[in-house]
Amino acid sequence: MRYPVTLFFATILLVSGSGWLVPARAQVPEQTIAMNVPPDLESSQISVKVTPGLTHTNRLPTKALRKARKDMVEGLEIPVADLRALADHGDGLAAQKYVRLLLAQVPEASASDIAYYGSIAVSTGRVWSLRDAVEAMSRLDPATEPAARKKTYVAMLYPHAWAGNSLALDAVIDLNGEGKLFGDLSEKTRQKILDQDAKNGDGRGALRLALILLQKPEKTAEDDALVRDYLGRALAGDNLAVRATAANLLEILKDDETAAVQTQ
């Protein structure tokens, strides 16, 4: 169903000097709803070594690349082409350096390259590239992004999300769905998101799921029930901003239903 009157969705306002995010009502189009409660710094630094990457220089195919890797490890600058080639062979340090170079020196850098090489870096335990990789993924075209690269993103993101990295969990939520980079959200993944959100304890994942579903143009009765379930889970979390936002939204939905009944 579609709600019969314009919803007054919660927007998040930063109270000057307080350091806290609190909800306030504002009449906004559904398409503008955003999740403005950021992941905490500590959990966004949780790192998982998904793959060892390149661990032995002698496994590289050419003498030039072996020398380039030795130079890089010793802190010397190496040609950009060598840096990328080493990253292509799974060298996480080279991938991290290459991403930083793209971000700093290449204004037209491909979002796909940043996401891909950032994922290689993070998969080898260099979590510092995660935020840049995730931001780049959000700009990719699901229709044209190579399937092999999508697999690399999934292989990196999911283990981090299930280990409690809130930034990775946000990305898993945002990139799953109809028309999105990872395609439709499976029931298995949805349940794992909720399970991990419960372990994290802050309710951010549940609130994020609710906000995404609230933007669906045509909502079924099942959708409405899921929104309330998600908001109930968010309300039970230990993040004050999340709880306040969830409570506000539940009240708004209740008021909106009352208004709908009165107009019938």
C-alpha positions as a Markdown table, in Angstrom:
| # | Residue | x | y | z |
|---|---|---|---|---|
| 1 | Met | 0.0 | 0.0 | 0.0 |
| 2 | Arg | 1.0 | 3.6 | -0.4 |
| 3 | Tyr | 0.4 | 5.8 | 2.6 |
| 4 | Pro | -2.6 | 8.1 | 2.0 |
| 5 | Val | -1.2 | 11.3 | 3.2 |
| 6 | Thr | 2.2 | 12.9 | 3.0 |
| 7 | Leu | 4.5 | 11.4 | 5.6 |
| 8 | Phe | 6.4 | 13.7 | 7.9 |
| 9 | Phe | 9.6 | 11.8 | 7.9 |
| 10 | Ala | 12.3 | 12.2 | 10.6 |
| 11 | Thr | 15.3 | 14.3 | 9.5 |
| 12 | Ile | 18.4 | 14.3 | 11.6 |
| 13 | Leu | 19.6 | 17.6 | 12.9 |
| 14 | Leu | 22.9 | 18.2 | 14.6 |
| 15 | Val | 22.4 | 20.2 | 17.8 |
| 16 | Ser | 25.2 | 22.8 | 17.8 |
| 17 | Gly | 27.7 | 22.1 | 20.5 |
| 18 | Ser | 26.0 | 19.0 | 21.9 |
| 19 | Gly | 27.7 | 16.4 | 19.8 |
| 20 | Trp | 24.5 | 14.4 | 19.7 |
| 21 | Leu | 22.2 | 13.8 | 16.7 |
| 22 | Val | 18.5 | 14.2 | 17.5 |
| 23 | Pro | 15.5 | 13.7 | 15.3 |
| 24 | Ala | 13.1 | 16.5 | 14.4 |
| 25 | Arg | 10.0 | 16.4 | 12.2 |
| 26 | Ala | 10.2 | 17.9 | 8.7 |
| 27 | Gln | 8.1 | 17.5 | 5.7 |
| 28 | Val | 10.4 | 16.0 | 3.1 |
| 29 | Pro | 9.8 | 13.9 | 0.0 |
| 30 | Glu | 10.3 | 10.2 | 0.6 |
| 31 | Gln | 13.2 | 10.1 | -1.9 |
| 32 | Thr | 15.3 | 12.4 | 0.3 |
| 33 | Ile | 15.4 | 10.2 | 3.4 |
| 34 | Ala | 18.9 | 9.5 | 4.4 |
| 35 | Met | 20.6 | 7.6 | 7.2 |
| 36 | Asn | 22.5 | 10.3 | 9.1 |
| 37 | Val | 23.7 | 8.3 | 12.2 |
| 38 | Pro | 27.3 | 7.5 | 11.3 |
| 39 | Pro | 29.0 | 4.2 | 12.3 |
| 40 | Asp | 31.2 | 4.6 | 15.3 |
| 41 | Leu | 34.9 | 4.9 | 14.6 |
| 42 | Glu | 36.0 | 1.8 | 16.6 |
| 43 | Ser | 33.7 | -0.7 | 14.8 |
| 44 | Ser | 34.4 | 0.8 | 11.4 |
| 45 | Gln | 38.1 | -0.2 | 12.0 |
| 46 | Ile | 37.4 | -3.9 | 12.5 |
| 47 | Ser | 39.6 | -5.8 | 10.1 |
| 48 | Val | 39.4 | -9.2 | 8.6 |
| 49 | Lys | 42.1 | -10.8 | 6.6 |
| 50 | Val | 40.1 | -12.5 | 3.8 |
| 51 | Thr | 43.1 | -13.5 | 1.8 |
| 52 | Pro | 46.9 | -13.5 | 2.4 |
| 53 | Gly | 47.5 | -11.8 | -0.9 |
| 54 | Leu | 50.9 | -11.9 | -2.4 |
| 55 | Thr | 53.3 | -13.1 | 0.3 |
| 56 | His | 56.4 | -14.2 | -1.7 |
| 57 | Thr | 58.2 | -11.9 | -4.1 |
| 58 | Asn | 59.6 | -14.9 | -6.0 |
| 59 | Arg | 56.1 | -15.8 | -7.1 |
| 60 | Leu | 56.0 | -12.8 | -9.4 |
| 61 | Pro | 56.4 | -13.7 | -13.1 |
| 62 | Thr | 59.1 | -11.2 | -14.1 |
| 63 | Lys | 62.4 | -10.0 | -12.7 |
| 64 | Ala | 61.3 | -6.4 | -13.2 |
| 65 | Leu | 58.2 | -6.9 | -11.0 |
| 66 | Arg | 60.2 | -8.7 | -8.3 |
| 67 | Lys | 62.6 | -5.8 | -8.2 |
| 68 | Ala | 59.7 | -3.3 | -8.1 |
| 69 | Arg | 58.2 | -5.1 | -5.1 |
| 70 | Lys | 61.5 | -5.2 | -3.2 |
| 71 | Asp | 61.9 | -1.4 | -3.9 |
| 72 | Met | 58.3 | -0.7 | -2.7 |
| 73 | Val | 58.8 | -2.7 | 0.5 |
| 74 | Glu | 62.0 | -0.7 | 1.2 |
| 75 | Gly | 60.0 | 2.5 | 0.8 |
| 76 | Leu | 61.2 | 3.5 | -2.6 |
| 77 | Glu | 58.9 | 5.0 | -5.2 |
| 78 | Ile | 58.2 | 2.7 | -8.1 |
| 79 | Pro | 56.5 | 3.4 | -11.5 |
| 80 | Val | 52.7 | 3.6 | -11.3 |
| 81 | Ala | 52.4 | 0.8 | -13.9 |
| 82 | Asp | 54.4 | -1.5 | -11.6 |
| 83 | Leu | 52.3 | -0.5 | -8.6 |
| 84 | Arg | 49.1 | -1.5 | -10.4 |
| 85 | Ala | 50.7 | -4.7 | -11.7 |
| 86 | Leu | 51.7 | -5.7 | -8.2 |
| 87 | Ala | 48.2 | -5.0 | -7.0 |
| 88 | Asp | 46.8 | -7.2 | -9.8 |
| 89 | His | 48.9 | -10.0 | -8.5 |
| 90 | Gly | 47.3 | -9.6 | -5.1 |
| 91 | Asp | 49.8 | -7.4 | -3.3 |
| 92 | Gly | 47.7 | -5.6 | -0.7 |
| 93 | Leu | 50.3 | -3.0 | 0.1 |
| 94 | Ala | 50.6 | -2.1 | -3.6 |
| 95 | Ala | 46.8 | -2.0 | -3.9 |
| 96 | Gln | 46.6 | 0.4 | -0.9 |
| 97 | Lys | 49.3 | 2.7 | -2.3 |
| 98 | Tyr | 47.7 | 2.6 | -5.8 |
| 99 | Val | 44.3 | 3.6 | -4.3 |
| 100 | Arg | 45.9 | 6.5 | -2.4 |
| 101 | Leu | 47.6 | 7.6 | -5.6 |
| 102 | Leu | 44.4 | 7.5 | -7.5 |
| 103 | Leu | 42.6 | 9.6 | -4.9 |
| 104 | Ala | 45.3 | 12.1 | -4.6 |
| 105 | Gln | 46.6 | 12.5 | -8.1 |
| 106 | Val | 44.0 | 11.4 | -10.6 |
| 107 | Pro | 40.9 | 13.6 | -10.6 |
| 108 | Glu | 39.2 | 11.4 | -13.2 |
| 109 | Ala | 40.1 | 8.2 | -11.4 |
| 110 | Ser | 37.7 | 5.4 | -12.2 |
| 111 | Ala | 35.3 | 4.6 | -9.3 |
| 112 | Ser | 35.6 | 0.9 | -10.4 |
| 113 | Asp | 39.4 | 1.0 | -10.0 |
| 114 | Ile | 39.1 | 2.6 | -6.5 |
| 115 | Ala | 36.5 | 0.1 | -5.4 |
| 116 | Tyr | 38.4 | -2.9 | -6.9 |
| 117 | Tyr | 42.0 | -2.1 | -5.7 |
| 118 | Gly | 40.6 | -0.8 | -2.4 |
| 119 | Ser | 38.9 | -4.2 | -1.9 |
| 120 | Ile | 42.2 | -6.0 | -2.6 |
| 121 | Ala | 43.9 | -3.8 | 0.0 |
| 122 | Val | 41.2 | -4.3 | 2.6 |
| 123 | Ser | 41.0 | -8.1 | 2.0 |
| 124 | Thr | 44.7 | -8.4 | 2.9 |
| 125 | Gly | 44.1 | -6.7 | 6.3 |
| 126 | Arg | 44.5 | -3.0 | 5.3 |
| 127 | Val | 41.1 | -1.7 | 6.5 |
| 128 | Trp | 42.1 | 1.9 | 6.0 |
| 129 | Ser | 41.0 | 1.7 | 2.4 |
| 130 | Leu | 37.5 | 0.5 | 3.3 |
| 131 | Arg | 35.8 | 3.9 | 3.4 |
| 132 | Asp | 37.2 | 4.9 | 0.0 |
| 133 | Ala | 36.3 | 1.6 | -1.5 |
| 134 | Val | 32.7 | 1.7 | -0.2 |
| 135 | Glu | 32.2 | 5.3 | -1.4 |
| 136 | Ala | 33.4 | 4.3 | -4.8 |
| 137 | Met | 31.1 | 1.3 | -4.9 |
| 138 | Ser | 28.1 | 3.6 | -4.3 |
| 139 | Arg | 28.9 | 5.3 | -7.6 |
| 140 | Leu | 29.1 | 2.2 | -9.8 |
| 141 | Asp | 26.6 | 1.3 | -12.5 |
| 142 | Pro | 25.3 | -2.2 | -11.6 |
| 143 | Ala | 24.6 | -2.8 | -15.3 |
| 144 | Thr | 28.1 | -2.3 | -16.5 |
| 145 | Glu | 30.3 | -3.2 | -13.5 |
| 146 | Pro | 32.2 | -6.4 | -14.4 |
| 147 | Ala | 30.9 | -9.5 | -12.6 |
| 148 | Ala | 34.4 | -10.5 | -11.5 |
| 149 | Arg | 34.9 | -7.2 | -9.7 |
| 150 | Lys | 31.5 | -7.5 | -8.0 |
| 151 | Lys | 32.6 | -10.9 | -6.7 |
| 152 | Thr | 35.7 | -9.2 | -5.3 |
| 153 | Tyr | 33.6 | -6.6 | -3.5 |
| 154 | Val | 31.3 | -9.2 | -2.0 |
| 155 | Ala | 34.2 | -11.4 | -0.9 |
| 156 | Met | 35.7 | -8.4 | 1.0 |
| 157 | Leu | 32.6 | -6.7 | 2.4 |
| 158 | Tyr | 30.6 | -9.6 | 3.7 |
| 159 | Pro | 33.3 | -11.1 | 6.1 |
| 160 | His | 33.9 | -7.6 | 7.5 |
| 161 | Ala | 30.1 | -7.0 | 8.0 |
| 162 | Trp | 29.7 | -10.3 | 9.8 |
| 163 | Ala | 32.7 | -9.5 | 12.0 |
| 164 | Gly | 31.0 | -6.4 | 13.2 |
| 165 | Asn | 32.4 | -3.7 | 11.0 |
| 166 | Ser | 29.5 | -1.2 | 10.9 |
| 167 | Leu | 30.8 | 0.6 | 7.8 |
| 168 | Ala | 30.8 | -2.7 | 5.9 |
| 169 | Leu | 27.4 | -3.6 | 7.3 |
| 170 | Asp | 26.0 | -0.3 | 6.0 |
| 171 | Ala | 27.5 | -1.1 | 2.6 |
| 172 | Val | 26.0 | -4.6 | 2.5 |
| 173 | Ile | 22.6 | -3.1 | 3.3 |
| 174 | Asp | 22.9 | -0.2 | 0.8 |
| 175 | Leu | 24.3 | -2.3 | -2.1 |
| 176 | Asn | 21.7 | -5.1 | -1.9 |
| 177 | Gly | 18.3 | -4.6 | -3.5 |
| 178 | Glu | 16.5 | -4.4 | -6.8 |
| 179 | Gly | 18.5 | -2.5 | -9.3 |
| 180 | Lys | 21.5 | -2.2 | -7.0 |
| 181 | Leu | 25.1 | -3.4 | -7.4 |
| 182 | Phe | 24.6 | -6.8 | -5.7 |
| 183 | Gly | 21.1 | -7.4 | -6.9 |
| 184 | Asp | 18.0 | -8.4 | -4.9 |
| 185 | Leu | 18.4 | -8.8 | -1.2 |
| 186 | Ser | 18.2 | -12.5 | -0.4 |
| 187 | Glu | 16.4 | -13.7 | 2.7 |
| 188 | Lys | 19.6 | -15.3 | 4.0 |
| 189 | Thr | 21.5 | -12.0 | 3.7 |
| 190 | Arg | 18.6 | -10.1 | 5.3 |
| 191 | Gln | 18.6 | -12.4 | 8.3 |
| 192 | Lys | 22.3 | -12.2 | 8.7 |
| 193 | Ile | 22.1 | -8.4 | 8.6 |
| 194 | Leu | 19.5 | -8.5 | 11.4 |
| 195 | Asp | 21.5 | -11.0 | 13.4 |
| 196 | Gln | 24.7 | -8.9 | 13.1 |
| 197 | Asp | 22.9 | -5.7 | 13.9 |
| 198 | Ala | 21.6 | -7.4 | 17.1 |
| 199 | Lys | 25.2 | -8.4 | 18.0 |
| 200 | Asn | 26.4 | -4.8 | 17.3 |
| 201 | Gly | 23.6 | -3.6 | 19.7 |
| 202 | Asp | 23.1 | -0.1 | 18.3 |
| 203 | Gly | 20.1 | -0.7 | 16.0 |
| 204 | Arg | 21.7 | 1.2 | 13.1 |
| 205 | Gly | 21.3 | -1.7 | 10.6 |
| 206 | Ala | 17.6 | -2.2 | 11.4 |
| 207 | Leu | 17.0 | 1.6 | 11.1 |
| 208 | Arg | 18.8 | 1.6 | 7.8 |
| 209 | Leu | 16.6 | -1.2 | 6.5 |
| 210 | Ala | 13.5 | 0.6 | 7.6 |
| 211 | Leu | 14.5 | 3.8 | 5.9 |
| 212 | Ile | 15.2 | 2.0 | 2.7 |
| 213 | Leu | 11.9 | 0.2 | 2.7 |
| 214 | Leu | 10.0 | 3.5 | 3.5 |
| 215 | Gln | 11.2 | 4.8 | 0.2 |
| 216 | Lys | 9.6 | 2.0 | -1.7 |
| 217 | Pro | 7.0 | 3.7 | -4.0 |
| 218 | Glu | 4.3 | 1.0 | -3.5 |
| 219 | Lys | 4.3 | -0.8 | -0.2 |
| 220 | Thr | 2.5 | -4.0 | 0.6 |
| 221 | Ala | 1.0 | -5.0 | 3.9 |
| 222 | Glu | 4.1 | -7.2 | 4.4 |
| 223 | Asp | 6.4 | -4.2 | 3.7 |
| 224 | Asp | 4.5 | -2.2 | 6.4 |
| 225 | Ala | 4.9 | -5.0 | 8.9 |
| 226 | Leu | 8.7 | -5.2 | 8.1 |
| 227 | Val | 9.1 | -1.5 | 8.6 |
| 228 | Arg | 7.5 | -1.7 | 12.0 |
| 229 | Asp | 9.6 | -4.8 | 12.9 |
| 230 | Tyr | 12.8 | -3.0 | 11.8 |
| 231 | Leu | 11.9 | 0.2 | 13.8 |
| 232 | Gly | 11.1 | -2.0 | 16.8 |
| 233 | Arg | 14.5 | -3.5 | 16.6 |
| 234 | Ala | 16.1 | -0.1 | 16.2 |
| 235 | Leu | 14.2 | 1.2 | 19.2 |
| 236 | Ala | 15.7 | -1.7 | 21.3 |
| 237 | Gly | 19.2 | -0.7 | 20.4 |
| 238 | Asp | 21.7 | 1.2 | 22.6 |
| 239 | Asn | 22.3 | 4.2 | 20.3 |
| 240 | Leu | 20.3 | 7.2 | 21.6 |
| 241 | Ala | 20.0 | 8.9 | 18.2 |
| 242 | Val | 18.8 | 5.6 | 16.6 |
| 243 | Arg | 16.3 | 5.0 | 19.3 |
| 244 | Ala | 14.9 | 8.5 | 19.1 |
| 245 | Thr | 14.6 | 8.4 | 15.3 |
| 246 | Ala | 12.9 | 5.0 | 15.4 |
| 247 | Ala | 10.4 | 6.2 | 18.1 |
| 248 | Asn | 9.7 | 9.3 | 16.1 |
| 249 | Leu | 9.1 | 7.4 | 12.9 |
| 250 | Leu | 6.8 | 4.9 | 14.7 |
| 251 | Glu | 4.8 | 7.8 | 16.1 |
| 252 | Ile | 4.6 | 9.4 | 12.7 |
| 253 | Leu | 3.4 | 6.2 | 11.0 |
| 254 | Lys | 0.8 | 5.8 | 13.8 |
| 255 | Asp | -0.5 | 9.3 | 13.2 |
| 256 | Asp | -0.5 | 8.8 | 9.5 |
| 257 | Glu | -2.6 | 5.7 | 9.8 |
| 258 | Thr | -5.1 | 7.5 | 12.1 |
| 259 | Ala | -5.4 | 10.3 | 9.6 |
| 260 | Ala | -6.0 | 7.8 | 6.8 |
| 261 | Val | -8.8 | 6.1 | 8.8 |
| 262 | Gln | -10.4 | 9.5 | 9.5 |
| 263 | Thr | -10.5 | 10.4 | 5.8 |
| 264 | Gln | -12.1 | 7.2 | 4.7 |
